[in-house]
Amino acid sequence: MSSEIRAWAKQAVALIDADFQRSADTHLIKLQIPAAPGVDLYLKDESTHPTGSLKHRLARSLFLYGICNGWIKPGRPVIEASSGSTAVSEAYFARMLNLPFIAVMPSCTSQEKIDKISFYGGQCHLTDSAGDISAEANRLAKETGGHFIDQFTYAERATDWRGNNNIAESIYQQMAHEPHPVPRWLVMSAGTGGTSATLGRHARYHKTDTQLCVVDPDFSAFYPSYQSGDTSFNTGKDSRIEGIGRPKVEASFVPDVIDRMMHIPDAASIATIRFLEQVLGRKCGGSTGTNLYGSLQLAKEMYETGEQGSIVTLICDGGERYLNTYYNDDWCQQQDLDLLRYQPELNSLWFGD
């Protein structure tokens, strides 16, 4: 690394660190489930990050990883393959460092996310299928002399899972004074698999009894791969729940740190965020519905077996990004999603029979 690039890297890391110090930690919201007394449910609200989603943490880690490895250089483009939220956050950091940014995304990405990337100065390069975005991002990086930051490969290694202000450490610190400070379950959906890897590794490293449940949407390869052990599994279809689920198993998905997986139908995820709006008075993204639906299933199981304890899951992003999709009845009908089917079950899971 030349002295000029070394000096730039030093300045870039300082800028990112300063931004981190200006950002407070995200809130942990406690919910009481009437149907499951003795089981406390917590939502880690990642939508309060400066760029509005859990992916702000990942983007920061990926930029630091790329800079410190000498891969991200002054004036050179940074390219990412993303369904939206990661690219929004990376566009934010690229603008901070005065770097060109290109997001390669499937054409089905919500317009709200595309607009946000453009707001931060990024370019959006759309492809027909989510399965093509990594190859296209790699091609653009070679063509432009830039760096493909590659969340799907580096998410699980760019974050220090032992501690150092990662999301798992934050959860355990915030839970310290709760009635059940060590969660019985951590529930997380998988996009890259990086956050679930961090949660599972952290729980084991710190010798807790917490178990990790990963919830997966329709058309994703993660759940069938976990069930079968076939890492080459490919569904050939794109996930409708933006930010989670992949047609193929990505390098950052670490199945051996997972204690249990659930397949969550997309209609259940979307019905759940609409139900959650009645509880919280605000809209959340589709992956939050996936997380919450799985968490409510676990809460029911704990209550029925007489077990008390806590469950922690995530609000991954806000629902304002999905007004034209998950909160649009016409879109749901076009996707053949029967939300009403899940209303009786959600009422039962929350209020009891």
Sine and cosine of phi, psi and omega as CSV:
sin_phi,cos_phi,sin_psi,cos_psi,sin_omega,cos_omega
0.00,0.00,0.82,-0.57,-0.02,-1.00
-0.92,0.38,0.31,-0.95,-0.01,-1.00
-0.89,0.45,-0.55,0.83,0.01,-1.00
-0.93,0.38,-0.71,0.71,0.01,-1.00
-0.93,0.38,-0.60,0.80,0.03,-1.00
-0.88,0.47,-0.67,0.74,0.02,-1.00
-0.91,0.41,-0.65,0.76,0.04,-1.00
-0.90,0.44,-0.68,0.73,0.00,-1.00
-0.87,0.49,-0.66,0.75,0.02,-1.00
-0.87,0.49,-0.69,0.72,0.01,-1.00
-0.93,0.37,-0.63,0.77,-0.01,-1.00
-0.90,0.44,-0.70,0.71,0.02,-1.00
-0.89,0.46,-0.64,0.77,0.02,-1.00
-0.89,0.46,-0.64,0.76,0.02,-1.00
-0.90,0.43,-0.68,0.73,0.00,-1.00
-0.92,0.39,-0.66,0.75,0.03,-1.00
-0.89,0.45,-0.64,0.77,0.02,-1.00
-0.90,0.43,-0.64,0.77,0.04,-1.00
-0.89,0.45,-0.63,0.77,0.03,-1.00
-0.89,0.46,-0.67,0.74,-0.02,-1.00
-0.92,0.40,-0.41,0.91,0.03,-1.00
-0.99,0.15,-0.19,0.98,-0.08,-1.00
-0.97,-0.24,0.86,-0.51,0.07,-1.00
-0.95,0.31,0.29,-0.96,0.05,-1.00
-0.94,0.35,0.32,-0.95,-0.02,-1.00
-0.99,0.12,0.37,-0.93,-0.09,-1.00
-0.98,0.20,0.44,-0.90,0.11,-0.99
-0.90,-0.44,0.93,-0.38,-0.11,-0.99
-0.99,-0.16,0.81,-0.59,-0.01,-1.00
-1.00,-0.09,0.74,-0.67,0.06,-1.00
-0.87,-0.50,0.68,-0.73,0.09,-1.00
-0.98,-0.18,0.86,-0.52,0.00,-1.00
-1.00,0.00,0.93,-0.36,-0.02,-1.00
-0.82,0.57,-0.55,0.84,-0.06,-1.00
-0.98,0.20,-0.18,0.98,-0.07,-1.00
-0.69,-0.72,0.91,0.42,0.06,-1.00
-0.87,0.49,0.65,-0.76,-0.06,-1.00
1.00,-0.07,-0.18,0.98,0.08,-1.00
-0.92,-0.39,0.91,-0.42,-0.04,-1.00
-0.99,-0.14,0.75,-0.66,-0.02,-1.00
-0.93,-0.37,0.74,-0.67,-0.02,-1.00
-0.82,-0.57,0.64,-0.77,0.07,-1.00
-0.91,-0.41,0.89,-0.45,0.08,-1.00
-0.99,0.14,0.92,-0.39,-0.19,-0.98
-1.00,0.01,1.00,0.02,-0.02,-1.00
-0.98,0.20,-0.08,1.00,0.01,-1.00
-0.95,0.31,-0.19,0.98,-0.04,-1.00
-1.00,0.03,0.03,1.00,0.12,-0.99
-0.90,0.45,0.36,-0.93,-0.02,-1.00
-0.80,0.60,-0.55,0.84,0.02,-1.00
-0.98,-0.21,0.16,0.99,0.24,-0.97
1.00,0.09,0.23,0.97,0.00,-1.00
-0.38,-0.92,0.22,-0.98,0.10,-0.99
-0.80,0.60,-0.53,0.85,-0.11,-0.99
-0.92,0.38,-0.18,0.98,0.08,-1.00
-0.87,0.48,-0.65,0.76,0.04,-1.00
-0.88,0.47,-0.72,0.69,-0.03,-1.00
-0.90,0.44,-0.70,0.71,-0.02,-1.00
-0.87,0.50,-0.68,0.73,0.03,-1.00
-0.87,0.49,-0.71,0.71,0.00,-1.00
-0.91,0.42,-0.65,0.76,0.00,-1.00
-0.91,0.41,-0.63,0.77,0.04,-1.00
-0.91,0.41,-0.70,0.72,0.02,-1.00
-0.89,0.46,-0.65,0.76,0.01,-1.00
-0.89,0.46,-0.72,0.70,-0.01,-1.00
-0.92,0.39,-0.62,0.78,0.00,-1.00
-0.93,0.38,-0.74,0.67,-0.07,-1.00
-0.94,0.33,-0.38,0.93,0.11,-0.99
-0.99,0.11,-0.12,0.99,-0.01,-1.00
0.99,0.15,0.24,0.97,-0.04,-1.00
-1.00,0.07,-0.58,0.81,0.02,-1.00
-1.00,-0.04,0.83,-0.55,-0.12,-0.99
-0.83,-0.56,0.41,-0.91,-0.03,-1.00
-0.86,0.51,0.72,-0.69,0.07,-1.00
0.98,0.19,-0.16,0.99,-0.04,-1.00
-1.00,-0.02,0.62,-0.79,-0.01,-1.00
-0.90,0.43,0.54,-0.84,0.19,-0.98
-0.95,-0.32,0.78,-0.63,-0.05,-1.00
-0.87,-0.50,0.66,-0.75,0.04,-1.00
-0.72,-0.69,0.51,-0.86,0.18,-0.98
-0.98,-0.18,0.89,-0.46,-0.15,-0.99
-0.41,-0.91,0.53,-0.85,0.11,-0.99
-1.00,0.05,0.06,1.00,0.13,-0.99
0.59,-0.81,-0.91,0.41,-0.17,-0.99
-0.91,0.42,-0.65,0.76,0.05,-1.00
-0.88,0.47,-0.67,0.74,0.00,-1.00
-0.91,0.42,-0.60,0.80,0.06,-1.00
-0.85,0.52,-0.75,0.66,-0.02,-1.00
-0.92,0.38,-0.63,0.78,0.01,-1.00
-0.93,0.36,-0.57,0.82,0.08,-1.00
-0.88,0.48,-0.59,0.81,0.05,-1.00
-0.87,0.49,-0.74,0.67,-0.02,-1.00
-0.95,0.31,-0.56,0.83,0.05,-1.00
-0.89,0.46,-0.68,0.73,0.04,-1.00
-0.89,0.46,-0.63,0.77,0.03,-1.00
-0.85,0.53,-0.60,0.80,-0.05,-1.00
-0.99,-0.13,0.10,1.00,0.02,-1.00
0.86,0.52,0.71,0.70,0.00,-1.00
-0.91,-0.41,0.64,-0.77,0.13,-0.99
-0.89,0.45,0.58,-0.82,-0.01,-1.00
-0.70,-0.72,0.73,-0.69,0.04,-1.00
-0.81,-0.58,0.82,-0.58,0.05,-1.00
-0.97,-0.24,0.85,-0.52,0.08,-1.00
-0.99,-0.12,0.89,-0.45,-0.16,-0.99
-0.69,-0.72,0.45,-0.89,0.13,-0.99
-0.92,0.39,0.51,-0.86,-0.07,-1.00
-0.91,0.42,-0.28,0.96,0.00,-1.00
-0.99,0.14,-0.02,1.00,0.01,-1.00
-0.85,0.52,0.64,-0.77,-0.06,-1.00
-0.88,0.48,0.59,-0.80,0.00,-1.00
-0.89,0.46,-0.53,0.85,0.01,-1.00
-0.88,0.48,-0.64,0.77,0.02,-1.00
-0.94,0.34,-0.66,0.75,0.04,-1.00
-0.86,0.51,-0.69,0.72,0.02,-1.00
-0.89,0.45,-0.60,0.80,-0.02,-1.00
-0.93,0.36,-0.64,0.77,0.06,-1.00
-0.88,0.48,-0.69,0.72,0.03,-1.00
-0.89,0.45,-0.60,0.80,0.03,-1.00
-0.84,0.54,-0.63,0.77,0.00,-1.00
-1.00,0.09,0.13,0.99,0.09,-1.00
1.00,-0.04,0.10,0.99,0.00,-1.00
-0.99,0.10,0.35,-0.94,0.10,-1.00
-0.98,-0.22,0.58,-0.81,0.01,-1.00
-0.94,-0.34,0.83,-0.56,-0.01,-1.00
-0.89,-0.45,0.95,-0.31,-0.14,-0.99
-1.00,-0.08,0.60,-0.80,0.05,-1.00
-0.85,-0.53,0.25,-0.97,-0.04,-1.00
-0.96,0.28,-0.48,0.88,-0.10,-0.99
-0.67,-0.74,0.57,-0.82,0.06,-1.00
-0.90,0.44,-0.43,0.90,0.01,-1.00
-0.94,0.33,-0.23,0.97,-0.05,-1.00
-0.99,-0.14,-0.14,0.99,-0.23,-0.97
-0.93,0.36,-0.59,0.80,-0.03,-1.00
-0.93,0.37,-0.69,0.72,0.01,-1.00
-0.89,0.46,-0.65,0.76,0.00,-1.00
-0.93,0.36,-0.62,0.79,0.04,-1.00
-0.90,0.43,-0.64,0.77,0.03,-1.00
-0.90,0.43,-0.64,0.77,0.03,-1.00
-0.90,0.44,-0.70,0.72,0.00,-1.00
-0.91,0.42,-0.60,0.80,0.02,-1.00
-0.89,0.45,-0.68,0.73,0.02,-1.00
-0.92,0.39,-0.63,0.78,-0.04,-1.00
-0.93,0.38,-0.59,0.80,-0.08,-1.00
-0.99,-0.13,-0.17,0.98,-0.09,-1.00
0.97,0.23,0.32,0.95,-0.02,-1.00
-1.00,-0.08,-0.24,-0.97,-0.03,-1.00
-0.86,-0.50,0.83,-0.56,0.13,-0.99
-0.99,0.14,0.95,-0.31,-0.15,-0.99
-0.96,0.29,-0.45,0.89,0.28,-0.96
0.83,0.55,0.95,0.30,0.02,-1.00
-0.87,0.49,-0.54,0.84,-0.10,-0.99
-0.95,0.32,-0.37,0.93,0.07,-1.00
-1.00,-0.07,-0.66,0.75,-0.22,-0.98
-0.98,-0.21,-0.04,1.00,-0.06,-1.00
-0.85,0.52,-0.66,0.75,-0.10,-0.99
-0.98,0.19,-0.24,0.97,-0.02,-1.00
-0.93,-0.37,-0.28,0.96,-0.01,-1.00
-0.97,0.24,-0.41,0.91,0.00,-1.00
-1.00,-0.10,0.69,-0.72,0.07,-1.00
-0.98,0.20,0.98,-0.21,-0.10,-0.99
-0.96,0.27,-0.24,0.97,0.00,-1.00
-0.95,0.30,-0.56,0.83,-0.05,-1.00
0.07,-1.00,-0.77,-0.64,0.08,-1.00
0.85,0.52,0.74,0.67,0.11,-0.99
0.92,0.40,0.45,0.89,0.08,-1.00
-0.98,0.19,0.13,-0.99,-0.12,-0.99
-0.91,0.41,-0.56,0.83,0.01,-1.00
-0.91,0.41,-0.73,0.69,0.03,-1.00
-0.85,0.52,-0.67,0.74,0.02,-1.00
-0.87,0.49,-0.70,0.72,0.00,-1.00
-0.87,0.49,-0.75,0.66,-0.04,-1.00
-0.91,0.41,-0.59,0.81,0.05,-1.00
-0.91,0.41,-0.67,0.74,-0.02,-1.00
-0.95,0.31,-0.42,0.91,0.00,-1.00
-0.99,0.11,-0.12,0.99,-0.20,-0.98
-0.84,0.55,-0.54,0.84,-0.06,-1.00
-0.96,-0.27,0.23,0.97,0.02,-1.00
-0.99,0.11,0.30,-0.95,-0.01,-1.00
-0.84,0.54,-0.58,0.81,0.05,-1.00
-0.83,-0.55,0.99,0.14,-0.19,-0.98
-0.92,0.39,-0.46,0.89,0.03,-1.00
-0.99,-0.16,0.93,-0.37,-0.07,-1.00
-0.86,0.51,0.64,-0.77,0.13,-0.99
-0.95,0.31,-0.61,0.79,0.01,-1.00
-0.69,-0.72,0.64,-0.76,0.32,-0.95
-0.95,-0.30,0.76,-0.65,-0.07,-1.00
-0.87,-0.49,0.81,-0.58,-0.10,-1.00
-0.55,-0.84,0.69,-0.73,0.15,-0.99
-1.00,0.08,0.32,-0.95,-0.09,-1.00
-0.88,-0.47,0.79,-0.61,0.15,-0.99
-0.94,-0.33,-0.90,0.43,0.19,-0.98
-1.00,-0.03,-0.51,0.86,-0.14,-0.99
0.99,-0.16,-0.06,1.00,-0.06,-1.00
-0.92,0.40,-0.69,0.72,-0.02,-1.00
-0.94,0.35,-0.66,0.75,0.03,-1.00
-0.90,0.44,-0.60,0.80,0.06,-1.00
-0.90,0.44,-0.68,0.74,0.02,-1.00
-0.88,0.47,-0.72,0.70,-0.02,-1.00
-0.89,0.45,-0.73,0.68,-0.03,-1.00
-0.91,0.41,-0.68,0.73,0.00,-1.00
-0.91,0.41,-0.69,0.72,-0.03,-1.00
-0.88,0.48,-0.69,0.72,0.00,-1.00
-0.87,0.49,-0.64,0.77,0.01,-1.00
-0.96,0.29,-0.68,0.74,-0.04,-1.00
-0.87,0.48,-0.60,0.80,-0.02,-1.00
-1.00,-0.07,0.24,0.97,0.19,-0.98
0.85,0.53,0.64,0.77,0.06,-1.00
-1.00,-0.03,0.23,-0.97,0.06,-1.00
-1.00,-0.09,0.14,0.99,0.01,-1.00
-0.89,0.46,0.68,-0.73,0.09,-1.00
-0.94,-0.33,0.47,-0.88,-0.04,-1.00
-0.95,-0.31,0.83,-0.56,0.12,-0.99
-0.93,-0.37,0.84,-0.54,0.06,-1.00
-0.97,-0.23,0.79,-0.61,-0.02,-1.00
-0.96,-0.28,0.62,-0.78,-0.18,-0.98
-0.71,-0.70,0.67,-0.74,-0.06,-1.00
-0.99,0.10,0.01,-1.00,0.09,-1.00
-0.86,0.52,0.48,-0.88,0.13,-0.99
0.93,0.38,0.23,0.97,0.02,-1.00
-0.99,-0.13,0.55,-0.83,-0.02,-1.00
-1.00,0.09,-0.26,0.97,-0.13,-0.99
-0.89,0.46,-0.76,0.65,-0.06,-1.00
-0.90,0.44,-0.79,0.61,0.01,-1.00
-0.88,0.47,-0.52,0.85,0.05,-1.00
-0.92,0.39,-0.67,0.75,0.03,-1.00
-0.88,0.47,-0.66,0.75,-0.03,-1.00
-0.93,0.36,-0.62,0.78,-0.12,-0.99
-0.99,-0.13,-0.38,0.92,-0.10,-1.00
0.99,0.13,0.08,1.00,-0.02,-1.00
-1.00,0.01,0.98,-0.19,-0.05,-1.00
-0.97,0.23,-0.13,0.99,0.03,-1.00
-1.00,-0.04,0.08,1.00,-0.07,-1.00
-0.86,0.51,0.70,-0.72,0.00,-1.00
-0.64,-0.77,0.84,-0.55,-0.03,-1.00
-0.99,0.14,-0.41,0.91,-0.03,-1.00
0.96,0.29,0.17,0.99,-0.01,-1.00
-0.76,-0.65,0.51,-0.86,0.01,-1.00
-1.00,0.05,0.57,-0.82,0.07,-1.00
-0.94,0.34,0.62,-0.78,0.08,-1.00
-1.00,0.02,-0.21,0.98,0.04,-1.00
-0.99,-0.10,0.99,-0.17,-0.14,-0.99
-0.85,0.52,0.68,-0.74,0.07,-1.00
1.00,-0.08,-0.30,0.95,0.02,-1.00
-0.72,-0.69,0.32,-0.95,-0.03,-1.00
0.97,0.23,0.72,-0.70,0.03,-1.00
-0.68,-0.73,0.53,-0.85,0.03,-1.00
-0.92,0.38,-0.39,0.92,0.06,-1.00
-0.74,-0.68,0.30,-0.95,-0.01,-1.00
-0.97,0.23,0.81,-0.58,-0.03,-1.00
-1.00,-0.03,0.34,-0.94,-0.09,-1.00
-0.90,0.44,-0.44,0.90,-0.04,-1.00
-0.99,0.12,-0.10,1.00,0.02,-1.00
-0.99,0.17,0.86,-0.51,-0.08,-1.00
-0.89,-0.45,1.00,-0.03,-0.12,-0.99
-0.91,0.42,-0.47,0.88,-0.12,-0.99
-0.96,0.28,-0.15,0.99,0.09,-1.00
-1.00,-0.09,0.01,1.00,-0.05,-1.00
-0.99,-0.11,0.73,-0.68,0.02,-1.00
-1.00,-0.03,-0.44,0.90,-0.03,-1.00
-0.34,-0.94,0.57,-0.82,0.13,-0.99
-0.83,-0.56,0.51,-0.86,0.09,-1.00
-0.78,-0.62,0.64,-0.77,0.20,-0.98
-1.00,-0.02,0.81,-0.59,-0.01,-1.00
-0.91,-0.42,0.89,-0.46,0.03,-1.00
-0.86,0.51,0.58,-0.81,-0.03,-1.00
-0.86,0.51,-0.62,0.78,0.01,-1.00
-0.88,0.47,-0.58,0.81,0.04,-1.00
-0.92,0.38,-0.65,0.76,0.02,-1.00
-0.87,0.49,-0.72,0.69,-0.07,-1.00
-0.95,0.30,-0.63,0.77,0.08,-1.00
-0.88,0.48,-0.57,0.82,-0.03,-1.00
-0.94,0.33,-0.62,0.78,0.02,-1.00
-0.94,0.34,-0.50,0.87,0.07,-1.00
-0.95,0.32,-0.59,0.81,0.10,-1.00
-0.92,0.40,-0.68,0.73,-0.01,-1.00
-0.88,0.48,-0.54,0.84,0.03,-1.00
-0.86,0.51,-0.56,0.83,0.03,-1.00
-0.94,0.34,-0.47,0.88,-0.02,-1.00
-1.00,0.09,-0.69,0.73,-0.07,-1.00
-1.00,-0.07,-0.39,0.92,-0.08,-1.00
0.97,0.24,0.41,0.91,0.01,-1.00
-0.43,-0.90,0.33,-0.94,-0.02,-1.00
-1.00,-0.06,0.59,-0.81,0.06,-1.00
-0.78,-0.63,0.30,-0.95,-0.03,-1.00
-0.95,0.30,0.23,-0.97,-0.09,-1.00
-0.87,0.49,-0.61,0.79,-0.02,-1.00
-0.91,0.41,-0.46,0.89,0.09,-1.00
-0.90,0.44,-0.61,0.79,0.06,-1.00
-0.90,0.44,-0.64,0.77,0.07,-1.00
-0.86,0.50,-0.73,0.69,0.01,-1.00
-0.88,0.48,-0.73,0.68,-0.10,-0.99
-0.94,0.34,-0.65,0.76,0.01,-1.00
-0.86,0.51,-0.70,0.71,0.05,-1.00
-0.89,0.45,-0.63,0.77,0.00,-1.00
-0.90,0.43,-0.64,0.77,0.02,-1.00
-0.92,0.40,-0.57,0.82,0.08,-1.00
-0.89,0.45,-0.68,0.73,0.00,-1.00
-0.92,0.38,-0.63,0.77,0.03,-1.00
-0.88,0.48,-0.66,0.75,0.04,-1.00
-0.88,0.47,-0.70,0.72,0.01,-1.00
-0.88,0.47,-0.69,0.72,0.00,-1.00
-0.89,0.46,-0.71,0.70,-0.03,-1.00
-0.90,0.43,-0.68,0.73,-0.06,-1.00
-0.93,0.38,-0.41,0.91,0.05,-1.00
-0.99,-0.13,0.11,0.99,0.05,-1.00
0.98,0.22,0.29,0.96,-0.04,-1.00
-1.00,-0.05,0.72,-0.69,0.11,-0.99
-0.96,-0.27,0.40,-0.91,-0.01,-1.00
0.37,-0.93,-0.22,-0.97,-0.07,-1.00
-0.82,-0.57,0.49,-0.87,0.07,-1.00
-0.80,-0.60,0.73,-0.68,0.03,-1.00
-0.86,-0.52,0.77,-0.64,0.10,-0.99
-0.69,-0.72,-0.13,-0.99,-0.17,-0.99
-0.84,-0.54,0.61,-0.79,0.39,-0.92
-1.00,0.01,0.96,-0.29,-0.13,-0.99
-0.98,0.22,-0.61,0.79,0.06,-1.00
-0.31,-0.95,0.12,-0.99,-0.03,-1.00
-0.99,0.12,0.33,-0.94,-0.06,-1.00
-0.99,0.12,-0.14,0.99,-0.02,-1.00
-0.89,0.46,-0.37,0.93,0.02,-1.00
-0.97,0.23,-0.13,0.99,-0.15,-0.99
-0.78,-0.63,0.47,0.88,-0.02,-1.00
-0.91,0.42,-0.48,0.87,-0.02,-1.00
-1.00,0.01,-0.03,1.00,-0.02,-1.00
-0.82,-0.57,-1.00,0.07,-0.15,-0.99
-0.90,0.44,-0.44,0.90,0.01,-1.00
-0.97,-0.22,0.25,0.97,0.01,-1.00
-0.92,-0.38,0.92,-0.39,-0.06,-1.00
-0.88,0.47,-0.58,0.81,0.00,-1.00
-0.90,0.44,-0.68,0.73,0.02,-1.00
-0.88,0.47,-0.70,0.71,-0.01,-1.00
-0.88,0.48,-0.64,0.77,0.04,-1.00
-0.91,0.40,-0.64,0.77,0.04,-1.00
-0.88,0.47,-0.55,0.84,0.01,-1.00
-1.00,0.07,0.03,1.00,0.00,-1.00
0.86,0.51,0.69,0.72,0.00,-1.00
-0.97,-0.24,0.90,-0.43,-0.02,-1.00
-1.00,-0.07,1.00,-0.02,-0.05,-1.00
-0.95,0.31,-0.56,0.83,-0.05,-1.00
-0.88,0.47,-0.44,0.90,0.01,-1.00
-0.84,0.54,-0.53,0.85,-0.11,-0.99
-1.00,-0.09,-0.10,1.00,-0.05,-1.00
-0.89,0.46,-0.72,0.69,0.04,-1.00
-0.87,0.50,-0.64,0.76,0.00,-1.00
-0.91,0.41,-0.68,0.73,0.01,-1.00
-0.89,0.45,-0.65,0.76,0.06,-1.00
-0.88,0.48,-0.64,0.77,0.01,-1.00
-0.93,0.37,-0.69,0.72,0.00,-1.00
-0.88,0.47,-0.56,0.83,-0.07,-1.00
-1.00,-0.01,-0.74,0.67,-0.12,-0.99
-0.99,-0.14,-0.35,0.94,-0.08,-1.00
1.00,-0.07,0.24,-0.97,-0.04,-1.00
-0.97,0.25,0.00,0.00,0.00,0.00
